[in-house]
Amino acid sequence: MTSPLWHRDRTSVATPFEADARHDVVIVGAGITGLSTAVMLAEAGVDVAVVDAGDVGQGATAASVGMASLLQGTTLAALRRHHPAGLVRAYVDANRAGQEWLAARAGGAADRRTAFTFGRGLATDVALDAVRDAAREAGLPVREDAPGDLGGHTPVRALALDDQLALDPVLLATTLARAAVDAGAKIHTGVRVRDVRALPSGRIDTDHGTLFGDTVVLATGTPLTRRGLYDLKTRALRSWAIAFEMEGDAETPGGMWSEVGAGGRSVVAAPSSFGRSVLIVTGARHPVGSARSEVALAEELAAWARRTLPVGAEIARWSGQDYQSHNLVPFVGGMPRGLGRLRFATGYAGWGLANGPAAAMRLTDEIRGVSRGARPRWMRTIGTRMTVPADLGRGIGEASRRVGVAAGALSAAVPAPAKRPAEGAGVVARQGLRTAAVSTIDGRTRVVVAPAPLTWNDAERSWDSPVDGSRYAPDGLRLEGAASADLPSAG
């Protein structure tokens, strides 16, 4: 198992859970989106409760490397390739609004940094030119840069955007949680949601009891319900992050660096609020359940860091999960067949620190009944989603990939009954079309029913679904993803 750099002792901000309590709004998820929404609503006088199976900021927020940037690697160029300039500008304006709100809340805990999108060699020039053109067209003051090095080893060409944010995401989440509680919100941690319903009213069923809300907001990475089939409209992606001490007297590179291509590699120093000099490298981005070995992916990233940067001892490594919509713009708003009582946000594609507060602004305006004409232009533009042939192509391609990966996982299953796996290993056993997932952890072998093909995550020691991105513990406990139920034991 892995643990993010940011998991340090924090003072709890949780409040006592009261079963059958009724609130104006119940928010599922105590990450950046859920907590931002809670703060905005509570400060507007709305009665809000937040629930999370873990602690504040423990999930996708803790897996973040703390970059709140408008440049966002090649995101703007990819969006502009098939969409009008007005949509790209609206996306940038949304993220700017989210970033500004975040900066005001984080205060001195956020460092102002220059964000770079960089590449090596002539082969990356076309991609960098596309990023430059899309960013400038969207109103960003991007400048060309030719830094001598990135950490001392490798010359690069880069595009730069000044005055972006680097911060500790868990410290930020804790700050937002305190602000929400101070404004009157309730925050319940360690409460697992079992079901979400819209009839006869908005409600969530948890392992601690039921909560009712006129509105239920699902701020859980991907919605905890199959309504709208958003697991089919997004790609579930995982990536790795590794934190290093610096080598000898070397200084951490300034700025925040995102590389063109190369599996989404980025480099950023921990913010000054963290209290020590640490360099974080992230990358090895891939669809959930598709990796031959998660351990191997992490080792390849670590090897790249040691070849490229003046890093010393490794102090932490972790992986995280996010979702990318097929048209590259986050889904935010009312849930289909939710009767106006269920709302959600998903599809940040790794840039949730700015997208999350922007989504919270949209959710807050919708819940409070702010008229469409009174909302910012970016909100109205993004709220009118458009689907172009390229978006459909990405969706079809993702569906084909899932079919292929699922078929491969099924064909790799061993005949039942399977031999006891080695310590730390897992295998899928098949009898006809029925499959079971078998793993051995800490000397104990467990068998759970696998209704869809699963693959073993050798780093996190979990069962990952290449079909919908859901993940399960060896005992079948749901960890994250679109699935709402645990996997049953097979005996």
N, C-alpha and C positions, 0 to 999 in steps of 0.2 A: 504494500500500500504506500501511497505517496502523500505528502503533506505540504500545502503551499507555504511560502515564506511568511505570509502575513498572519498565520495562525499563532497569535501570542495571547497571553492571558488578558482578558478584557473584563471590565466590570459589567455584570449582567444588567440589561435594561428591560428584562421581561416582566410582565404583569400577570397576576393570577388569572387562570382560565375559569370562566363561568359558563357551564353547559346551559344550552337553550337561551343564551343571551341574544338580544336583537340589536342590530346596528343599522345605521344608514348604509354603510359600505363594509364588506368583509374582503380583505385582500389576502390572497394566498401567495406567499413568497416574501421573505424579508431580505431581498437583495436590493440593488440600486433602484430598479423600477418600482418595486412594491413600496419601498420606504419613501422614495421621492413622491409617489402618489399619496401616501399616507400623510406626509408633511403638508403637501399642498391642500389636501382636503381638510385635514384637521385644523389648519390655520384659517380656513374659510368657515369654520364652525360646523363641519360635518362630523357626525359620530362614526369613527373608524376603528376597526379591529384588524390586526395583521397576524397571520398564523404561518408558522414554518416548521417543517419536520426537524430542522437542525437549529443552529444558533443564528444570530443576526449576521448577515453577510457571509455565510458559510459555503454556499454553493458556487454558482458561476461567478459571483462577485469576487470571492476569494481566489478563484483560478485566474483572474485578470492580472495583467502585469502593471496596471495602473496608468495607462496612457489614455488621456482624454484629448484627442486631436481631431481637427477638421480635415487634415490632409489624408489620413487613413490609407496609406499605401497606394494601391492601384484601384481602390473602390470607385472613385469618381470617374476615372477613365472607363472602367467596365460599365458603369451605369450610363455614361454618355454615349457609349458605342451604339446602343440601340434605343435610347430614349431622348426626348427633346431636352434642350438646354434648360427650359423652365423647371422641369422635374429635378434636374441635378441641382439647380440653384435652390429649390425648395428644400431638398435634402440637406444641403449645406446650411441653410438658414435654420432648419430645425435643430441640427446638431450645434449650431452656434448658440441658439437659445438655451439648449440643454447644458452646454458647457458653461455659459455665463451664470446660470442658476447654480450649477455645481460649484463654480469658483466662489460665489458669494457665500455658500454654505460651508465650504471647506476652509475658507479663510487662509491663515498662514500655514495650514497643513498641506497646501498644494504648492508645488514648485512651478514657476513659469519657465518653460523650456522651448527650444526650437525643435520642431518636428522635421525629420528628413525622410524622403523616399529616395532610395539610392540603388545603384546598380554598378556592376563591374563589366567593363569591356564594351565594345561597339554593339554587341548583340542586344544590349539592354536600352540603347538609345531610343528606339522606336517607342517602347513602352513608357519611358520617362517623358518623352515628348508628348504622348497622349495624356499623361497625368498632368503635365504643365498646362496644356491647352484646356483641358476640362476644368481644372481648378481656377484658372484665370477667368474663363467664361462664366464660372459660377460666382465670381466676385472675390476670390481669395487672392491676397497679395503674395503669391508664390514667387520666389526668386531662384534663379540658377545659382548653384554653389559648386565649388570645386575644392572641397576640403582635402588636405594633404593625406589624411588617413582616417580610418575608423579604428581607433584603439592602438594605432602604431604599426600595424602589419600590412594592411591592404589598401591601396589607393582606390578611390571610388569617385563616381560622378553623382551628384545629389541635387534634388530640389528641396527648398527649405521654406518653412512657414513658421514665423516667429510667434511667441506669446501663447504657446499651447500649455497643457497641464500634465504634470506627473504627480501622482498621489498614491497613498496607501489605501487600497479599496476597502479593506476591512475597517480601518480607522474611520474612513468616510461613512461606511454603513453604520457604524456605531454612533457617529455624530448625528446622522439623520434619524436614527432610532430614538435618541434622546430628545431631539427636536420634536419628533412626532408625539412622544409621551408627554412632553412639556405642554404640547398644544391640546392634549386630552385624548390622544389615541391609546388603544390597548395593543400590546405586542405580546403574543403568546408563542414561545419557542418550544421545541421538543414535542410538537403536536402534528401528527401525520394526518393528512387529509385522505379519506377513503373514497369519497364520492362528492360530486358537485351537481346540484339540481337547480332547475329554474321553476319548477312547479311543486306545490301551489304558490311558493314564493322562492326567492333566492335563498339557498342554504348550502352549507357544507357539512358533511358528516366526517367526524374525526375519531381517532382512538381515545379522545378525551370527552367526546360528546358532540352535540350539534350546535352550530351557530347559524343564525338567520341574518340576512341582509337584504335590503331593497335592491342592492347591486352587489355582485360578487366579481372581483377582479382577479384574474389568473395571471400572476406575474412570476411564472415558474420556468422560464426558459422556453418551454413549449407547453401548450395548454394541457391540463390534466383531464382531458375529455376528448372523445373522438368527434364531437360536433365540429363540422366544418372541415374535417380531415386535413388539418394543418400539418400533420406528419407527412402527408403526401405532397404538400405545397412548399415544403422546406427541405433543405439538406441538413442532416445532423452531422456536425464536424467536431473532431477532437484535435487538440494540439498539445504540445509539450512546452514546459517552461523549466529552466534550470538557473539557479542563482549561484554565483561564484564570488569569492573574495578576489581582490586584485592581486596580481603577481608583484611581489617585492614592493618597490616604491611607485609602481604604475598608478596613474590616476584613471578614474572612470571616464569614458568618453562623454563629452557634453551632448545635450540634445536627446532626442528619441528617434531611433532609426528603424525604418521598415524597408525591407529589401524587395525589389521587383522579382516576382516569381519565387522559386526556391522554397515552396511549401510554407509561405507566409512567415519567413524569419524576421524577427525584430530584435533590437538590442536597446535596453534602457537601464539607466542606473536607478536604484531605489531612491525615492524622494528623501529629502533631508529630514522629514518627520520620522523616518524609520530609525534614525539614530546611528547608522553605521554605513560604511562604504561597501555597497554590494552591486554587482552587475547582473542583470537578468537577461537571459537569451531565450527567445521563444520561437517555435516553428514546428516542423514535421506535421503540418496540418493534413488531415485525411478524414474520409467518411468513417463514421462510427462502425466498428465491427469489420473493417476491411483490412486491418494491418496483419501482416504475417506475424509480427511480434512487436508489441508496444515497447518492450524493453529495448529491442534493437533500434527502433525509431529514436528513443531517448538517447541511446548511446551514440548514434550518428550525429544528433544535434550537439551533444557534448563534445564530440571529436571536432566538429566544425568550429565550435567556440574556441577550443584550445589551439586550433591551427590559425585562427583569424584574429583573436583578441588576446591581450595580455592578462589572462585570468589565472588565478591560483586555485585554491582548494574549492571544491564544490560544497555548498552548504545546504542546498535544498533542491528537490526536483518534484514536479507535479504535472498533472495533465488536467485539462478542462474541456468543457463541451459548450458549443453554441450552435445556432441555427441560422441558415441563410435562405431567404426566400428566393423563389425562382426568378422574380423580376428585380431582385437585389434591393428592394425597399422594404423596411419592416412592416409587418402586419400589426395594426393597432386599431382597436374599436370594438364594436359589438360582435358577439359570437353568433353565428348562424343558429337558428332555432333556440336562441337563448331568451327570446321574448323581451329583449332589452334589459334583462337582469344580469346577463353574463357578459363580461368584457375581458379583454386579454391583450397581450403584447408579445410578439416574438419576431425573430428574424434579424437580429442585430449583426450577425456575421462577424463577431469578435470585437465590435466597436460599441459596446453597451454603455460605457461610462458617459458618453455624450448622447447616444440614442435613447438611453433609459429615461433620463429626466425629460427629454423631448416627448417621449411616449406618455410620461406621466402628465405633462401639460395637456395633451390631447384627451387623455382619459378624464382628467379633472374637469375640463371644459364640457365634455359630453355628459358626465354625471351631474354636473351642476346646471345643465340645461342652457349653457351659453349659446346664443344664436349663432348660426353658421357665419352670418355677415359680420359678427363681432369678433370672430376668431382671426388670428394672424393669417396672412396670405399663404405662408408656407403650410400651415395646417390645412387650409382648404385645398391647396394643390395636391398635397400628399394624400389627403383623404379621398381624392378621386383617383383611384388606382387605374392604371392602364396596362393592358397586357398586349405585348407585341410578339411577333413570330419567334424572336430569339428567346423570349421567356418560355413560350410553349416548348421550344426545342430543349431548353435546359431541363424542363420538367420531364419531357419524354426521355432525355438522356439519363436523368436520375432514376426514373422508373426502370429503365433497361439495366442500369448498373445494379440496382437492388435485386432484380431478378437473377442476374448473373452471379452476384455474390452469394445470394441465398441458395442458388443451385449448387454452387461450389461448396458452401458450408455443409449442405445436406449430403453431397457426394463424399465429402471427407469424413462423415460419421462412420464410426466403427460398428460392426455387427454387435447386437446385444446378445448376451450380457457382456459388458465391457470389463476389462481388467481394472483393478484399483489403480487410479492415476498416482504418479509420484507426487511427493509433497510439493505443493504450489502449482500443480498442473490440473488441467481440466480437459475432458474429452466429451464429445457428443456421441451417444449410442443410438442406433436406429434398429427398429424392428418393424419392417414394412414401411408405412408412412408415419409411424409414431416415433418420436425421438425423446430422449431424456438427456439432461446435462449432468455429468458426473465430475466431481472435483474433490481434491484432498487438501485441506488447509489445517495446519496445526495438528496433524495426525488424525483428523476426523474426515471421513469420506461422506459426502452428501450427494443425494440424487434428487433432482427436481424435474418436473414435467416441462418439456420445451415445446410449446405449441407452434412455434415458428423457429427457423434455423437460428442458432446462436453461435457465437465464436468466443473463445476464451481469451480474456485480457490478462496476459501474464504479468503485467506491471501492477495493475489495480486489483488483480485477483477477483475479477468479476465476469459475469456473462453479459456480452454485448450483442444487441440485435442489429444486424446489417440491414434489416427491413425498415424499422421505424426509429432506430437510434436509442431505444430503451435499454437500460442497464439494470442488472440484478446482482445481488450478493450471492455467494455460494449456496446459501440456504433459501434462495428464491425471493428475498426481500427486494422490492423495487427500490432502486437508487435514484434514477432520474429518467426522463424521456416521456414519450406520449402515453405509455401504458399507465393505467390507473390501478392495476391489481398486481399482487405478488404472484410468483410462480408457486404452484402447489408442490409439496413434497411427493416424490414417487415411491417413498418407503425406505 
